[in-house]
């Protein structure tokens, strides 16, 4: 119980720091990325996707944003959206095997292989 209480306190402190960062600078990309991760961790997948889509629009070509977005699309049974994002990743970094693997999985999930 004590360990759980400490984890809860740490999460609350992290959330408070994140909110303070966003209050000071609403378009601070690292804080927005952390917010999307926080939302996904809390099970707010739709909000996390919305946040990552906004980030992807604000920072086009950012591979660090696109992979979690694609994974959340797959998690919410949107494999065609995932495959589209992953294809862009593969095109930008063709030697990245993780991107190719995830793209293949999304295509299979979408039955487009």
Residue, then its C-alpha position, 0 to 999 in steps of 0.5 A: x500500500x505504501x508503494x502504491x501511495x508513493x506511485x500515486x503521489x509521483x504521478x500527481x506531482x508529474x501531472x502538476x508539473x506538466x500542467x504548469x509547463x503547459x500553463x506557462x507555454x501552451x505550445x511547448x512541444x515536449x510538454x504536449x508530447x508528455x501530456x499525450x503520453x499521460x493521457x494514453x497511460x490513463x486510458x484516455x486514448x482518444x484524447x491522446x490521439x487528438x493530442x498527437x495529431x495536433x503535435x504531428x501537424x505542429x511538427x511535421x516529419x517528427x518521427x518521435x510523434x508519428x510512431x506513438x500515434x500509429x501505435x495508438x491507431x492500431x490499439x483503437x482498431x484503426x489499422x488503415x490510419x496506422x498503416x498510413x502513418x507508418x508508411x510515412x515513417x518507413x519512407x523517411x527512415x527506410x532502414x528502421x526495422x521497427x518502423x517496417x515491422x509495425x507497418x507490416x503488422x498494421x497492413x496485416x491488421x487492415x488485411x491489405x497485405 
